[in-house]
C-alpha cells in the first residue's frame, strides 16, 4: 500500500467516539474474558486495542484501552457506547467488583496527523520518540499514544472535553491546523 497522502503540516481533528469507564478490583480480569486481547498483564499506562464480542462471537465494538490504575478508559466507535456498556455488563459474576460508567461527554478523542506532527509535539516539549503504540504518556491532563497506519504515525490524544478547545489552541500555537472535516 502506498503511504498516506498527508497534509504538509500537522493537522488536529476531533475523532467522534464513545467512551466508557470501567472500575472495580476485577475489571481487568472481566475484560480478559470478553475481549479478543489478553488484558491480565496490563500495567498502569498500558494501551491495548481489541474487539469486544458478545457470547456468540459477534463483534460489538473496537476498543482502544487505557489503564489508569483505578479506572480503565475504553474508547470505542461513535454511536456504539450504550451497546458497548451493555456488553461490558453482561456476564459479570455476582462475586466480582465491576462497574461501568458513561464517559462520552467527559473525554474527547483528538488525532494529530500530517507530515509535521513531530515539530508540533516538540514545540509542546514532548519527545515524539517517547510516544509508543503500547503505552499512554501524560501531558498535563491529556493522554497521548501512537497508532501506525500505512507508514504514517497518527497521534491519539485523549483530553477532558472541558479542555478540548484550549488543547486544540495549544496545538495550533505550535503549527497545527484544525480540520474542518
trRosetta pair geometry for C-beta under 8 A, 3 or more apart (Angstrom, degrees):
i j d omega theta_ij theta_ji phi_ij phi_ji
1 150 5.3 -81 113 -129 128 102
1 151 7.9 -164 93 -6 93 106
2 150 7.5 28 94 -179 40 116
3 6 7.8 -49 142 -12 102 101
3 150 5.8 144 -136 141 43 89
3 151 3.9 -78 -107 77 97 134
3 152 6.0 114 -168 -44 96 95
4 113 7.8 -63 118 -175 153 125
4 149 7.0 48 -42 105 130 93
4 150 5.2 110 -41 91 85 122
4 151 7.0 -168 5 67 77 86
4 152 4.5 -48 28 -8 121 147
6 113 6.2 -136 -136 154 109 95
6 114 5.0 154 169 -132 110 36
6 115 5.1 144 101 -45 122 78
6 152 6.0 151 -56 -127 132 146
7 10 7.9 83 88 -162 109 3
7 11 4.7 69 48 -32 145 129
7 113 7.3 93 29 108 99 89
7 114 4.5 -46 70 -115 88 103
7 115 7.0 -140 91 5 45 86
7 177 7.4 -103 144 50 150 122
8 114 7.0 1 86 -171 13 104
8 115 5.3 -33 -146 39 38 128
8 116 6.8 37 148 -16 53 110
9 114 5.5 -13 103 167 33 149
9 115 7.1 -30 -64 55 14 82
9 116 4.7 -35 -143 38 48 131
9 175 5.9 -128 -165 158 116 95
9 176 7.0 168 141 -122 102 34
9 177 5.9 82 90 -5 125 106
10 112 5.8 -4 -172 -174 108 98
10 113 7.4 148 -154 80 60 27
10 114 4.4 -178 -112 59 30 132
10 115 7.9 -121 -64 58 52 42
10 116 4.8 -99 -33 87 78 80
10 117 4.5 117 -110 -92 106 53
10 119 6.9 -149 -27 63 119 88
10 120 3.9 -37 7 -26 167 144
10 171 7.2 -120 120 177 128 103
10 174 7.8 -7 54 109 146 86
10 175 6.0 89 31 106 107 88
10 176 4.1 -61 101 -102 107 80
10 177 7.3 152 88 16 57 65
11 112 7.3 159 78 -153 42 50
11 113 5.5 -26 62 69 93 78
11 114 4.6 125 4 -50 83 123
11 176 6.5 148 -104 -164 15 84
11 177 5.4 -27 -111 66 71 85
11 178 7.6 109 -161 -137 70 8
11 179 5.5 74 170 -62 109 94
12 110 5.8 -5 -170 -177 98 118
12 111 7.3 161 -151 82 51 45
12 112 5.3 -18 -98 -99 76 75
12 168 5.7 177 112 -133 145 83
12 171 4.8 80 -48 113 149 154
12 172 7.4 -96 24 -58 132 75
12 176 4.7 51 -20 160 105 137
12 177 7.3 -177 22 83 75 34
12 178 5.8 -36 69 -106 90 57
12 179 6.8 -139 89 -6 40 89
13 110 6.9 152 78 -158 37 68
13 111 5.3 -17 61 59 89 93
13 113 7.3 -14 12 19 110 107
13 178 7.5 122 -88 -167 52 56
13 179 3.6 1 -94 24 99 142
13 181 6.4 -7 -134 53 132 105
14 108 6.4 -54 -138 -176 101 112
14 109 7.3 100 -167 79 60 60
14 110 6.0 -46 -103 -103 49 69
14 164 7.5 34 -102 -166 115 129
14 179 7.6 -145 16 61 63 108
15 109 4.4 -65 70 110 101 105
15 110 6.6 149 8 -125 90 15
15 111 4.9 73 -42 -19 123 108
16 78 3.9 26 128 -89 103 140
16 109 7.8 23 126 56 1 109
17 75 5.2 7 160 -172 147 90
17 76 6.3 143 -174 72 91 38
17 77 6.8 -98 -136 -143 67 12
17 78 5.5 -82 -93 -67 22 71
17 109 4.5 33 16 16 137 142
18 61 7.6 -73 57 -139 129 143
18 75 7.4 151 78 -160 50 45
18 76 4.5 -23 64 68 101 96
18 77 6.5 11 13 76 103 39
18 78 6.3 149 -32 -116 78 27
18 79 6.9 -113 -50 30 115 20
18 80 5.4 -128 2 65 146 65
18 81 3.0 -166 -153 -67 130 93
18 84 6.1 148 105 24 143 141
18 104 5.7 -39 -144 -96 63 99
19 73 6.5 -26 -161 -165 100 94
19 74 7.0 142 -159 76 48 55
19 75 5.7 -15 -102 -103 76 66
19 76 7.6 178 -80 23 29 75
19 81 7.1 -8 36 -113 35 123
19 102 7.8 90 85 -180 71 49
19 103 3.7 -79 117 93 106 100
19 104 5.4 165 40 -84 83 38
19 106 6.8 -118 91 60 141 86
19 107 4.4 144 -120 57 172 119
19 109 7.5 172 -67 -39 110 105
20 73 7.8 143 77 -162 48 46
20 74 4.3 -18 63 62 95 111
20 76 6.9 24 1 0 104 117
20 81 6.3 165 -58 -150 93 84
20 84 5.7 -139 -31 113 142 117
20 85 5.2 179 -116 -81 129 88
20 88 6.5 164 155 -12 156 158
20 100 5.9 -17 -175 -165 114 98
20 101 7.1 146 -165 74 62 46
20 102 6.8 -41 -113 -111 65 38
20 103 6.0 162 -112 21 11 99
21 71 5.3 -19 -169 -169 100 123
21 72 7.2 148 -160 73 50 51
21 73 6.2 -23 -103 -103 71 58
21 74 7.4 -167 -78 19 23 83
21 100 7.2 144 77 -160 52 47
21 101 4.3 -20 62 62 104 100
21 102 7.7 -28 19 51 90 8
21 103 4.6 100 -30 -44 100 125
22 27 4.6 143 143 -161 106 128
22 30 7.7 -152 -173 75 134 123
22 31 6.9 103 122 -60 170 115
22 71 6.8 139 70 -165 48 66
22 72 4.2 -16 59 58 103 105
22 74 6.2 57 -14 -20 108 118
22 88 6.5 -126 -94 -174 115 142
22 98 6.8 -24 -167 -160 95 90
22 99 7.4 151 -158 79 47 50
22 100 5.7 -16 -102 -103 69 71
22 101 8.0 -167 -72 23 27 73
23 27 6.1 -140 142 -61 9 146
23 70 6.7 1 -132 152 95 74
23 71 5.2 -34 -87 -106 84 78
23 72 7.7 -169 -70 20 39 74
23 98 7.5 142 81 -156 48 42
23 99 4.6 -18 64 61 97 100
23 100 7.9 -174 23 -75 73 27
23 101 7.0 29 -2 -4 111 110
24 27 4.4 127 62 -48 85 95
24 30 7.7 31 82 3 127 136
24 96 7.2 72 150 152 139 81
24 97 3.9 -176 -165 128 103 75
24 98 4.2 -141 53 -94 159 34
24 99 5.3 139 -46 8 110 74
25 97 4.5 41 34 68 88 133
26 29 4.8 -52 -170 46 78 117
26 30 5.7 86 129 -29 86 97
26 96 4.3 -106 78 -156 149 95
26 97 5.2 118 14 47 94 72
26 98 5.9 -74 79 -53 88 91
27 30 5.6 -55 -148 35 31 113
27 31 6.4 32 155 -19 65 104
27 72 5.7 -170 137 4 133 124
27 97 7.7 -63 -39 101 75 73
27 98 5.2 132 -92 -118 68 85
27 99 8.0 -55 -83 36 115 55
28 31 5.7 -52 -149 35 33 112
28 32 6.5 43 149 -29 63 102
28 39 5.3 -154 -168 135 79 108
28 40 6.4 120 141 -112 107 40
28 42 5.7 -150 -138 48 127 118
28 67 7.5 29 -93 -115 116 119
28 72 7.1 145 -78 -59 72 139
29 32 5.5 -48 -153 25 34 119
29 33 7.2 31 152 -18 61 100
29 39 8.0 -158 -81 90 19 106
29 40 6.6 48 -100 -105 62 88
29 96 7.5 -136 82 -136 117 125
30 33 6.1 -58 -162 30 36 108
30 34 6.8 -3 156 6 68 112
30 88 7.8 74 134 -172 122 77
30 91 7.9 148 -157 103 94 93
30 92 6.1 3 -131 -110 136 86
30 96 6.2 118 -70 164 114 151
30 98 4.9 31 -21 -89 164 148
31 34 6.3 -81 -145 50 33 90
31 35 5.3 8 173 -6 78 122
31 39 4.5 -16 101 51 112 168
31 65 7.4 98 -168 -122 153 152
31 72 7.0 -85 -46 121 150 173
32 35 6.9 -54 -114 41 18 97
32 38 6.6 22 -135 -152 95 48
32 39 4.5 -135 -76 50 75 94
32 40 4.9 38 -94 -51 148 85
33 91 7.0 -141 114 132 131 134
34 52 6.2 18 139 -146 100 77
34 53 6.8 -163 -178 55 67 66
34 87 7.1 156 175 152 138 93
34 88 7.1 161 92 -118 157 50
34 90 8.0 126 -112 76 143 87
34 91 6.6 150 -75 68 120 140
35 39 6.2 72 51 -29 135 122
35 48 7.9 81 144 124 153 131
35 50 4.2 57 179 125 115 144
35 51 6.7 143 -157 71 68 42
35 52 6.0 -41 -100 -91 73 59
35 53 7.7 131 -123 13 26 82
35 63 7.1 -82 -119 50 120 128
35 65 7.9 -18 -114 -42 164 144
36 50 4.9 180 55 -166 77 96
36 51 4.4 27 4 48 128 91
36 53 6.5 81 -53 -15 95 116
37 48 5.1 179 112 177 150 124
37 49 7.2 113 -35 82 155 40
37 50 3.6 -121 5 -86 111 127
38 41 6.6 24 134 18 107 99
39 42 5.1 -17 -170 -20 69 122
39 48 6.3 -136 -100 37 82 167
39 50 7.7 -87 -58 -2 103 157
39 65 7.3 -47 -115 117 118 168
42 46 4.6 -152 -154 68 78 142
42 48 6.5 -81 -96 -20 117 127
42 65 7.6 -64 -120 122 150 127
42 67 4.7 158 156 -56 118 150
43 46 5.0 107 54 -32 65 117
43 67 6.6 149 97 88 27 147
44 67 5.5 -129 -117 120 34 103
44 68 6.9 27 -146 -175 86 17
44 69 4.5 15 -110 -69 119 87
45 66 8.0 -23 -145 -166 25 80
45 67 6.5 -39 21 75 23 90
45 135 5.3 13 144 -157 97 93
45 136 5.4 -141 -161 55 63 80
45 137 7.5 41 -158 -86 114 41
46 65 8.0 3 109 107 84 96
46 66 7.9 169 85 -145 46 42
46 67 4.9 23 50 26 85 123
46 134 6.6 -40 -148 163 75 75
46 135 6.1 -56 -112 -105 39 63
46 136 7.6 16 83 7 8 86
47 64 6.9 -9 -167 -178 102 85
47 65 6.6 152 -155 78 50 61
47 66 5.9 -12 -101 -96 79 66
47 67 7.9 -142 -71 9 36 81
47 133 6.9 -126 84 158 126 43
47 134 5.9 170 54 179 88 23
47 135 5.9 -171 4 -93 98 7
47 136 5.4 117 -56 -40 109 84
47 145 5.0 84 -64 -125 165 152
48 64 7.9 171 88 -156 42 43
48 65 4.6 -8 60 53 86 116
49 62 7.3 8 -176 176 93 92
49 63 7.1 175 -150 92 50 51
49 64 5.3 -16 -102 -104 83 67
49 65 7.2 -172 -81 13 30 81
50 62 7.7 -173 102 -154 27 58
50 63 5.8 -16 66 61 70 94
50 65 6.9 0 23 -11 100 122
51 59 5.1 -54 -174 -129 124 104
51 60 8.0 132 174 42 78 62
51 61 7.3 166 -155 87 58 42
51 62 5.7 -34 -101 -104 71 63
51 63 7.3 148 -109 16 19 82
52 59 7.3 99 73 -160 52 61
52 60 4.7 -57 102 62 98 104
52 61 4.6 11 42 54 116 86
52 62 7.8 -150 13 -77 79 16
52 63 5.7 65 -29 -18 104 122
52 76 7.5 -32 9 -107 130 131
52 84 6.1 93 65 -138 161 86
52 87 5.6 109 152 114 123 140
52 88 7.2 -49 -145 -68 141 78
53 56 8.0 -129 167 72 96 49
53 57 5.4 -14 179 -148 134 33
53 58 6.3 146 -156 69 79 34
53 59 5.6 -46 -97 -94 78 46
53 60 6.4 163 -113 1 21 88
54 57 7.2 -46 68 21 65 17
54 58 5.0 -2 35 55 107 91
54 60 5.7 101 -41 -48 86 115
54 87 5.9 -99 -87 -128 79 111
54 90 7.4 17 -138 73 81 153
55 90 7.4 -102 -35 135 103 133
55 91 7.2 153 -73 -63 104 129
59 62 7.5 14 180 -58 121 72
60 80 7.1 147 157 -179 74 123
60 83 5.9 -151 -168 134 107 105
60 84 6.1 148 134 -98 114 61
60 87 4.6 114 121 -58 176 166
61 76 4.2 -5 177 -152 132 131
61 77 5.6 -149 -143 18 87 98
61 80 4.8 159 -97 130 111 141
61 83 7.3 155 -45 94 112 96
61 84 4.4 3 -13 -95 157 111
61 87 7.3 179 9 46 108 148
62 76 6.5 142 71 -143 48 73
62 77 6.1 74 41 -40 85 102
63 74 4.8 -28 -155 -165 125 94
63 75 6.7 130 -158 65 63 45
63 76 5.1 -32 -95 -84 73 87
63 84 7.4 132 -78 -151 112 133
64 74 7.6 142 68 -160 45 45
64 75 4.4 -23 59 62 98 105
64 76 7.7 -174 19 -71 70 40
64 145 7.9 179 178 70 124 148
64 156 6.9 -125 170 -168 160 162
65 72 6.0 -14 -164 -177 98 108
65 73 7.1 152 -156 81 45 57
65 74 5.7 -10 -103 -104 75 69
65 75 7.8 -159 -71 22 30 74
66 72 6.9 155 77 -163 50 57
66 73 4.2 -2 55 54 106 105
66 75 7.5 46 -6 -11 104 105
66 136 5.1 34 -134 -33 109 153
66 143 6.1 58 -144 147 154 163
66 145 7.7 -145 -94 -32 106 139
66 158 6.8 -98 -21 12 161 159
67 72 5.7 -22 -106 -109 57 84
68 71 4.7 -4 63 67 119 81
68 72 6.8 -174 21 -89 82 29
68 73 6.3 68 -22 -16 117 95
73 103 6.9 -82 -133 74 87 168
73 107 6.8 107 -148 -75 129 172
73 143 7.9 164 42 35 154 159
73 158 6.7 92 136 -167 160 165
74 84 7.1 -168 122 155 130 133
74 88 7.6 172 34 -82 168 144
75 107 7.6 -106 -93 115 100 135
75 109 5.7 109 -153 -83 136 136
75 158 6.9 -130 -65 -93 139 121
76 80 5.4 -99 132 81 124 112
76 81 6.5 157 64 -86 119 60
76 84 5.0 173 19 -83 172 163
77 80 4.5 48 74 14 95 130
80 83 5.4 -64 -166 53 70 106
80 84 5.2 77 133 -32 89 106
81 84 5.5 -58 -142 37 27 113
81 85 6.2 24 162 -16 66 106
81 102 6.6 77 159 -134 127 91
81 104 5.3 -18 -105 -70 172 119
82 85 5.9 -54 -146 37 29 108
82 86 6.4 31 152 -19 62 107
83 86 5.4 -51 -147 38 35 116
83 87 6.3 37 153 -20 66 105
84 87 5.7 -56 -149 38 31 111
84 88 6.3 33 152 -22 64 105
85 88 5.5 -49 -146 33 34 115
85 89 6.6 30 155 -17 63 106
85 100 4.9 154 -153 145 89 134
85 102 6.6 -38 -70 -79 157 77
86 89 6.0 -61 -152 36 30 107
86 90 6.7 36 152 -30 65 101
87 90 5.8 -45 -148 21 35 114
88 98 7.9 -147 155 159 93 126
88 100 4.9 125 99 -94 130 146
89 92 5.9 -59 -165 -5 49 123
89 98 7.8 173 -117 115 57 115
89 100 5.6 -106 -63 15 93 138
92 96 5.5 -125 -174 70 84 124
92 98 4.9 -131 -134 57 133 131
93 96 4.8 93 63 -8 84 107
102 105 7.6 41 133 12 100 87
103 106 4.7 -72 -161 48 74 115
103 107 5.2 21 151 9 111 111
104 107 7.8 -90 -145 46 11 78
105 161 6.1 -82 165 15 51 165
106 160 6.6 -50 171 -142 70 73
106 161 5.8 -156 -178 5 16 112
107 158 5.6 -9 -170 -169 116 98
107 159 7.3 140 -156 72 66 31
107 160 6.6 -58 -103 -110 55 38
107 161 6.3 -89 -53 -37 4 88
108 158 7.5 155 77 -153 44 50
108 159 5.4 -26 63 68 94 84
108 160 7.5 28 15 121 89 15
108 161 4.7 116 -33 -98 100 67
108 164 4.5 37 29 -94 161 122
109 156 7.0 -30 -163 -163 95 88
109 157 7.3 138 -163 77 46 55
109 158 6.0 -21 -102 -99 65 70
110 156 7.8 137 80 -166 54 41
110 157 4.1 -23 67 68 100 110
110 158 7.8 -173 24 -76 75 22
110 159 6.2 14 0 9 117 115
110 164 7.5 157 -55 -141 117 87
110 167 7.1 -151 -12 113 158 126
110 168 7.1 -168 -115 -81 145 88
111 154 5.6 -17 -164 -179 110 104
111 155 6.8 141 -161 74 54 54
111 156 6.3 -22 -104 -103 74 52
111 157 7.1 -175 -81 20 24 86
112 117 5.2 123 138 -134 103 114
112 120 6.7 -148 -171 91 133 144
112 121 7.6 126 120 -60 157 98
112 154 7.4 149 70 -168 50 54
112 155 4.1 -15 57 60 103 111
112 157 6.3 60 -15 -18 103 122
112 171 6.7 -141 -103 -144 121 141
112 176 6.6 -67 -135 -118 103 138
113 117 6.6 -57 -151 -65 13 130
113 152 7.0 46 -152 149 97 129
113 154 5.2 -15 -89 -118 97 81
113 155 7.5 -168 -66 24 49 73
114 117 5.5 138 62 -48 80 86
114 176 7.8 162 28 -128 146 77
116 119 4.6 -33 -178 33 89 121
116 120 6.3 97 125 -24 82 94
116 175 6.2 -74 128 126 133 130
117 120 5.5 -56 -152 37 39 114
117 121 6.2 35 154 -17 71 106
117 128 7.1 113 116 -114 91 139
117 153 6.6 -136 66 90 146 107
117 155 5.9 167 -178 -6 139 123
117 176 8.0 44 -115 -96 62 102
118 121 5.8 -57 -147 39 32 108
118 122 6.1 32 156 -20 67 107
118 128 4.5 -79 -121 -10 82 158
119 122 5.8 -53 -143 37 28 111
119 123 6.5 37 153 -25 60 105
119 174 7.6 179 128 162 72 91
119 175 6.0 -21 113 60 113 149
120 123 5.7 -55 -157 30 29 117
120 124 7.1 22 148 -13 61 104
120 171 6.1 30 -179 -159 124 80
120 174 4.7 111 -151 119 64 105
120 175 5.3 -128 -88 66 84 93
120 176 4.9 64 -129 -54 144 95
121 124 5.7 -59 -158 36 38 109
121 126 4.3 -78 178 77 91 110
121 127 7.7 20 132 142 114 2
121 128 4.8 109 78 -70 149 92
121 131 7.6 -91 -152 -10 156 140
121 155 7.2 170 -71 -86 128 167
121 174 7.8 131 -41 135 16 145
122 125 7.5 55 -175 -73 36 15
122 126 6.9 -106 -81 64 29 60
122 127 7.4 47 -100 -102 75 41
122 128 7.0 -54 -51 -20 82 98
123 173 7.6 -169 143 108 132 77
123 174 3.3 162 96 -143 141 116
123 175 6.7 144 -16 10 159 100
124 139 6.8 26 147 -163 131 142
124 170 6.8 70 -106 152 111 109
124 171 7.6 -22 -60 -97 129 59
124 174 5.7 -69 -46 -46 80 169
126 130 7.2 -125 -179 53 76 116
126 131 7.2 36 163 -42 117 117
126 137 7.7 139 -146 102 112 137
126 139 6.0 -33 -81 -96 126 133
126 144 7.1 32 -156 45 152 167
127 130 4.5 78 83 -6 100 110
127 131 7.9 179 97 -13 60 80
128 131 5.8 -53 -161 25 47 112
128 153 7.7 92 -180 124 120 162
128 155 7.9 -89 -134 -82 96 130
130 137 6.1 60 128 -68 105 161
131 137 5.9 -104 -100 15 73 126
131 144 5.4 -59 -120 128 125 110
131 145 6.5 168 -172 -141 94 23
131 146 4.7 115 132 -38 99 110
131 155 6.5 10 144 -124 158 102
132 135 5.1 51 60 33 107 91
132 145 7.2 -40 81 -151 45 74
132 146 5.9 -88 -177 34 11 114
133 145 6.8 80 -129 173 31 98
133 146 5.3 -75 -68 82 63 84
133 147 6.4 94 -117 -102 97 40
133 148 6.4 -57 -71 -3 134 94
135 145 6.8 -173 93 -114 39 95
136 143 4.4 -2 -179 -174 124 112
136 144 6.7 138 -160 63 68 35
136 145 4.9 -54 -98 -60 66 105
136 158 7.7 -22 -143 27 133 119
137 143 7.2 148 70 -156 33 60
137 144 5.3 -27 60 61 86 92
137 145 7.5 149 12 -76 70 56
138 141 7.8 -23 -162 -123 98 15
138 142 7.2 137 -159 78 54 49
138 143 6.2 -34 -98 -100 57 64
138 144 7.9 164 -95 17 10 82
139 142 4.9 -23 69 69 88 101
139 143 7.7 165 23 -92 75 16
139 144 5.8 35 -2 -13 117 119
141 159 7.1 88 100 -146 87 68
141 160 5.7 -13 127 -9 131 115
141 163 6.4 118 70 15 125 165
142 157 5.7 -8 -178 -169 122 96
142 158 6.6 158 -161 79 67 51
142 159 4.4 -19 -107 -94 98 87
142 160 7.9 -111 -80 3 64 70
142 163 7.5 -130 -62 105 94 134
142 167 6.1 116 -70 -124 139 142
143 157 7.1 154 79 -155 51 47
143 158 4.4 -2 53 53 102 103
143 159 7.8 -162 25 -66 63 49
144 155 6.0 -13 -161 -177 102 104
144 156 6.9 145 -156 80 48 58
144 157 5.4 -11 -100 -101 76 74
145 155 7.4 155 80 -159 36 59
145 156 4.6 -16 65 60 88 109
146 153 5.5 -35 -159 -158 112 102
146 154 7.1 133 -163 72 58 48
146 155 5.8 -33 -102 -105 68 61
146 156 7.0 -163 -82 14 14 86
147 153 7.5 134 71 -160 45 52
147 154 4.5 -24 66 65 97 102
147 155 7.9 -174 22 -83 74 16
147 156 5.8 72 -16 -34 105 111
148 151 7.7 23 -176 -91 93 8
148 152 7.3 156 -154 77 57 36
148 153 6.1 -33 -99 -98 66 59
148 154 7.6 178 -88 19 17 79
149 152 5.9 -30 71 63 72 86
149 154 5.7 12 16 -7 116 121
157 167 7.4 178 151 155 138 139
159 163 5.4 -114 167 87 106 103
159 164 5.8 138 98 -92 120 59
159 167 4.8 -84 -143 -1 164 168
160 163 4.6 66 68 17 93 106
160 164 7.5 -123 96 -41 48 70
161 164 5.4 -13 -155 -28 42 118
163 166 5.2 -64 -164 51 67 113
163 167 5.4 68 138 -28 90 106
164 167 6.0 -63 -147 37 25 107
164 168 6.3 21 159 -16 65 107
165 168 5.9 -55 -146 38 30 109
165 169 6.3 32 154 -20 64 107
166 169 5.6 -54 -148 37 31 114
166 170 6.5 37 151 -23 63 103
167 170 5.5 -48 -150 32 35 116
167 171 6.7 35 151 -16 64 101
168 171 5.7 -53 -152 36 35 111
168 172 6.3 36 149 -20 66 106
168 176 7.9 -118 -164 98 62 129
168 178 6.2 48 -179 -97 122 113
169 172 5.5 -53 -146 37 33 114
169 173 6.5 41 152 -25 64 100
170 173 5.7 -47 -151 28 32 114
170 174 6.9 10 153 0 60 108
171 174 6.0 -73 -156 49 34 99
171 176 3.9 -22 150 38 96 145
172 175 7.9 -169 -166 48 32 8
172 176 5.3 -86 -84 72 42 82
172 177 7.0 70 -119 -106 86 29
172 178 6.5 -23 -81 -39 119 93
